[in-house]
Amino acid sequence: MKIGFIGLGIMGKPMALNLLKAGMELTVYDIEESKRQELAEAGAKTAAGAGEAARGNKVIITMLPNSPHVRQAVLGPDGVLDGAEPGSILIDMSSIAPLESREISRACEQRGVRMIDAPVSGGEPKAVDGTLAIMAGGDRTVFEEVYEILMLMGSSAVYCGEIGAGNTTKLANQVIVALNIAAVSEAFTLSVKAGVDPEKVFEAIRGGLAGSVVMDAKIPMILDGNFKPGFKLDLHIKDLDNALATGHGLGAPLPLTSMVMEMMQSLHADGHGQCDHSGLALFYEKLCGAKIRRITEENGEMI
């Protein structure tokens, strides 16, 4: 299968590499030449633009930061629609506003290109090992046609409804993840201030009702003071911005989401926007003046 792949960032690069490993023929494009070269060394062809990446390929995948980037890559000069042939399929795996997915899909339909929105969850680790959770919207028959391709990048791919439903589902996912990280950070700050080893708290509660995939993924990072991004805080700000805008448009208030959004905005202002979203813990650490870190066996002090 010949596939055009546009967007080789933290998530896109390992997703493209997994497609190459599965034997797909890839033509890739990213605005950064170094990223194109890295994929070329792994066996992909490179393109000078999105239109060239789309040309001659049955399936085109976009994995870009936000709505304007997808709109530009698909509808702009030398965009996907300048190169894609009628009957080809665009899979937008970016996390963008659902209404944008619908508008871009309508433009694609006018040119004979079929589109599904299929954002992902799992961050860089799951992108690397090919176990992303994929949520898709669009025509069911198109989803079924590309299902096997999606499963080369994920451990699950669920059809959620009409175009935009994938991104609506992703917004729900991002709200839950953000609130979960904030709740974990708040709870573990409490334990630290009370003088209880946070690692022991983690061991004690992770198997109970409070346990979660988010806690298992993020608490070890926080305990190590490791905020290297698997998913950047600034990208989560973008997702919550889309969630709040969508909620406002639908008359669905999101009061808890708005609170976490302000925490993230504070961290961004402090220069932590490129940190992992587990950096929400830094907001609480600043509030209380204590760090959620492992305790050394040698001296019994926080590190």
C-alpha positions as CSV (number, residue, x, y, z in Angstrom):
1,M,0.0,0.0,0.0
2,K,1.3,3.5,-0.9
3,I,0.7,6.1,1.8
4,G,1.5,9.8,2.0
5,F,2.3,10.9,5.5
6,I,2.4,14.6,6.5
7,G,3.7,15.6,9.9
8,L,6.7,14.0,11.6
9,G,6.6,15.4,15.1
10,I,6.8,13.6,18.4
11,M,3.8,11.4,17.5
12,G,3.9,11.4,13.7
13,K,7.5,10.2,13.3
14,P,7.0,6.9,15.3
15,M,3.7,6.3,13.6
16,A,5.3,6.7,10.2
17,L,8.1,4.4,11.3
18,N,5.6,1.7,12.3
19,L,4.0,1.9,8.9
20,L,7.4,1.4,7.2
21,K,8.1,-1.5,9.5
22,A,4.9,-3.1,8.4
23,G,5.9,-2.9,4.7
24,M,4.0,0.2,3.6
25,E,5.5,2.4,0.9
26,L,5.6,5.9,2.4
27,T,6.1,9.3,0.9
28,V,6.6,11.7,3.8
29,Y,6.6,15.5,4.3
30,D,7.4,17.8,7.2
31,I,8.3,21.4,7.2
32,E,11.6,20.5,8.9
33,E,14.0,18.9,6.4
34,S,15.9,17.0,9.2
35,K,12.8,15.1,10.0
36,R,12.2,14.2,6.3
37,Q,15.8,13.0,6.1
38,E,15.4,10.8,9.2
39,L,12.5,9.0,7.6
40,A,14.4,8.8,4.3
41,E,17.1,6.9,6.1
42,A,14.4,4.5,7.4
43,G,13.3,3.8,3.8
44,A,10.6,6.4,3.0
45,K,10.5,8.7,0.0
46,T,10.4,12.4,0.8
47,A,8.3,15.1,-0.7
48,A,8.8,18.9,-0.9
49,G,5.3,19.7,0.0
50,A,1.9,18.2,1.2
51,G,0.6,18.1,-2.4
52,E,3.6,16.0,-3.6
53,A,3.2,13.7,-0.6
54,A,-0.4,13.1,-1.6
55,R,0.2,12.6,-5.3
56,G,-0.1,9.0,-6.4
57,N,-1.0,7.6,-3.0
58,K,-4.3,5.9,-2.2
59,V,-4.2,6.9,1.4
60,I,-2.9,10.2,2.9
61,I,-2.3,10.6,6.6
62,T,-2.0,14.0,8.4
63,M,-0.6,14.2,11.9
64,L,-0.3,17.9,12.7
65,P,-0.5,20.2,15.8
66,N,-3.9,22.0,15.4
67,S,-6.8,23.0,13.1
68,P,-4.9,25.8,11.2
69,H,-2.1,23.5,10.3
70,V,-4.4,20.8,9.0
71,R,-6.4,23.4,7.0
72,Q,-3.2,24.7,5.5
73,A,-1.8,21.3,4.7
74,V,-5.0,20.1,3.1
75,L,-6.6,23.2,1.5
76,G,-3.6,25.6,1.1
77,P,-1.3,26.1,-1.9
78,D,0.4,22.8,-2.8
79,G,-1.9,21.1,-0.2
80,V,-3.2,17.6,-0.2
81,L,-6.1,18.5,-2.5
82,D,-3.7,19.7,-5.1
83,G,-2.1,16.3,-5.3
84,A,-4.7,13.8,-4.2
85,E,-6.6,11.8,-6.8
86,P,-10.4,11.4,-6.7
87,G,-11.2,8.3,-4.7
88,S,-8.2,8.6,-2.4
89,I,-8.7,8.7,1.4
90,L,-7.5,11.4,3.8
91,I,-7.0,10.2,7.4
92,D,-6.5,13.2,9.6
93,M,-5.0,11.8,12.8
94,S,-4.4,15.3,14.3
95,S,-6.4,16.5,17.3
96,I,-8.4,19.4,16.0
97,A,-11.8,21.1,16.5
98,P,-14.7,18.8,15.4
99,L,-16.3,21.6,13.3
100,E,-13.0,22.1,11.5
101,S,-13.0,18.4,10.6
102,R,-16.4,18.8,9.1
103,E,-15.5,21.8,7.1
104,I,-12.3,20.3,5.7
105,S,-14.2,17.1,4.9
106,R,-16.8,19.1,2.9
107,A,-13.9,20.6,0.9
108,C,-12.4,17.2,0.3
109,E,-15.8,15.8,-0.8
110,Q,-16.0,18.5,-3.5
111,R,-12.8,17.2,-5.0
112,G,-13.7,13.5,-4.8
113,V,-11.5,12.8,-1.8
114,R,-12.9,10.8,1.1
115,M,-12.0,11.8,4.7
116,I,-12.1,10.4,8.2
117,D,-11.0,12.1,11.4
118,A,-9.0,9.6,13.5
119,P,-7.2,11.3,16.4
120,V,-5.2,9.2,18.8
121,S,-4.5,8.8,22.5
122,G,-1.5,7.3,24.3
123,G,1.3,9.9,23.8
124,E,4.8,9.2,22.4
125,P,5.4,5.8,24.3
126,K,2.3,4.2,22.6
127,A,3.1,5.9,19.3
128,V,6.5,4.2,19.4
129,D,5.2,0.7,20.3
130,G,2.2,0.9,18.0
131,T,-0.5,0.6,20.7
132,L,-2.3,3.9,20.3
133,A,-6.0,4.2,21.0
134,I,-7.6,5.5,17.8
135,M,-11.1,7.1,17.7
136,A,-12.6,7.7,14.2
137,G,-15.4,9.6,12.6
138,G,-16.7,9.7,9.1
139,D,-18.3,7.2,6.7
140,R,-18.2,3.8,8.2
141,T,-17.3,2.1,4.9
142,V,-14.2,4.4,4.6
143,F,-13.3,3.5,8.2
144,E,-13.5,-0.2,7.4
145,E,-11.5,0.3,4.3
146,V,-8.5,1.8,6.3
147,Y,-9.0,-0.2,9.5
148,E,-6.0,-2.5,8.9
149,I,-3.8,0.5,8.3
150,L,-5.0,2.1,11.5
151,M,-4.2,-1.0,13.4
152,L,-0.6,-0.9,12.3
153,M,-0.3,2.2,14.5
154,G,-2.7,1.3,17.3
155,S,-4.0,-1.5,19.6
156,S,-7.6,-0.3,19.1
157,A,-9.5,1.7,16.5
158,V,-13.1,2.5,17.3
159,Y,-15.7,4.0,14.9
160,C,-17.5,6.8,16.8
161,G,-19.9,8.2,14.3
162,E,-20.1,10.8,11.5
163,I,-17.2,13.1,10.6
164,G,-16.0,15.1,13.6
165,A,-17.1,12.3,16.1
166,G,-13.5,11.2,16.4
167,N,-12.3,14.6,17.5
168,T,-15.3,15.0,19.8
169,T,-14.3,11.7,21.4
170,K,-10.7,12.9,21.6
171,L,-11.8,16.1,23.4
172,A,-13.6,14.0,26.0
173,N,-10.5,11.9,26.4
174,Q,-8.3,15.0,26.9
175,V,-10.7,16.5,29.4
176,I,-10.6,13.3,31.5
177,V,-6.8,13.0,31.2
178,A,-6.2,16.7,32.2
179,L,-8.5,16.4,35.2
180,N,-7.0,13.1,36.2
181,I,-3.4,14.5,36.2
182,A,-4.6,17.5,38.2
183,A,-6.4,15.3,40.7
184,V,-3.3,13.0,41.1
185,S,-1.0,16.0,41.6
186,E,-3.3,17.5,44.2
187,A,-3.6,14.3,46.1
188,F,0.1,13.5,46.1
189,T,0.9,17.1,47.2
190,L,-1.3,16.4,50.2
191,S,0.6,13.2,51.0
192,V,4.0,15.0,50.7
193,K,2.9,17.9,53.0
194,A,1.7,15.3,55.5
195,G,5.1,13.7,55.5
196,V,4.0,10.4,53.8
197,D,6.3,8.9,51.2
198,P,4.5,9.5,47.8
199,E,5.9,6.3,46.4
200,K,4.2,4.3,49.2
201,V,1.0,6.2,48.5
202,F,1.3,5.2,44.8
203,E,1.9,1.5,45.7
204,A,-1.1,1.5,48.1
205,I,-3.7,3.1,46.0
206,R,-2.9,2.2,42.4
207,G,-4.7,-1.1,42.6
208,G,-7.9,0.4,44.1
209,L,-10.7,2.5,42.7
210,A,-8.4,5.6,42.5
211,G,-6.0,3.7,40.2
212,S,-5.8,4.6,36.6
213,V,-3.7,4.4,33.4
214,V,-2.9,8.1,33.9
215,M,-1.6,7.5,37.4
216,D,0.5,4.5,36.3
217,A,2.0,6.5,33.5
218,K,2.5,9.9,35.1
219,I,3.3,9.3,38.8
220,P,6.7,7.5,38.1
221,M,7.6,10.5,35.9
222,I,6.7,13.0,38.6
223,L,8.5,11.0,41.3
224,D,11.7,11.1,39.1
225,G,11.2,14.8,38.3
226,N,11.2,13.8,34.7
227,F,9.0,16.1,32.6
228,K,10.4,15.3,29.2
229,P,7.4,15.5,26.9
230,G,5.5,12.5,25.8
231,F,2.7,15.0,25.2
232,K,3.5,18.6,25.6
233,L,1.6,20.8,28.0
234,D,1.1,23.4,25.2
235,L,-0.6,20.8,23.1
236,H,-2.9,19.9,25.9
237,I,-3.7,23.6,26.3
238,K,-4.7,23.6,22.6
239,D,-7.0,20.5,23.2
240,L,-8.7,22.1,26.2
241,D,-9.1,25.3,24.3
242,N,-10.9,23.3,21.6
243,A,-12.9,21.5,24.2
244,L,-14.0,24.7,25.9
245,A,-14.9,26.3,22.6
246,T,-16.9,23.3,21.5
247,G,-18.6,23.1,24.9
248,H,-19.6,26.8,24.7
249,G,-21.0,26.3,21.2
250,L,-23.1,23.4,22.3
251,G,-24.2,24.8,25.6
252,A,-22.3,22.3,27.6
253,P,-20.5,24.0,30.5
254,L,-17.1,22.6,31.5
255,P,-16.2,24.2,34.8
256,L,-13.6,21.7,35.9
257,T,-11.9,21.9,32.5
258,S,-11.7,25.7,32.7
259,M,-10.0,25.4,36.1
260,V,-7.3,23.0,34.8
261,M,-6.9,25.2,31.8
262,E,-6.0,28.1,34.0
263,M,-3.4,25.9,35.8
264,M,-1.9,25.0,32.5
265,Q,-1.9,28.7,31.4
266,S,0.0,29.5,34.6
267,L,2.6,26.9,33.8
268,H,2.9,28.1,30.3
269,A,3.6,31.6,31.6
270,D,6.3,30.2,33.9
271,G,8.0,28.7,30.9
272,H,6.9,25.1,31.2
273,G,4.8,24.9,28.0
274,Q,7.2,22.4,26.4
275,C,7.2,20.1,29.4
276,D,5.1,16.9,29.5
277,H,1.5,17.5,30.7
278,S,2.4,15.7,33.9
279,G,4.0,19.1,34.6
280,L,0.7,20.0,36.2
281,A,2.4,18.7,39.3
282,L,4.7,21.7,39.1
283,F,1.7,24.0,39.6
284,Y,0.9,22.3,42.9
285,E,4.5,22.1,44.0
286,K,4.8,25.9,43.5
287,L,1.6,26.4,45.5
288,C,2.7,24.4,48.5
289,G,6.5,24.8,48.4
290,A,7.1,21.0,48.4
291,K,8.1,18.6,45.7
292,I,6.5,15.2,44.9
293,R,9.7,13.2,44.6
294,R,11.1,9.8,45.7
295,I,12.8,9.5,49.1
296,T,16.4,8.3,49.1
297,E,17.1,5.3,51.3
298,E,20.4,6.8,52.3
299,N,19.2,9.9,54.1
300,G,15.4,9.7,54.1
301,E,15.1,13.0,52.4
302,M,13.2,14.0,49.3
303,I,15.2,14.1,46.1
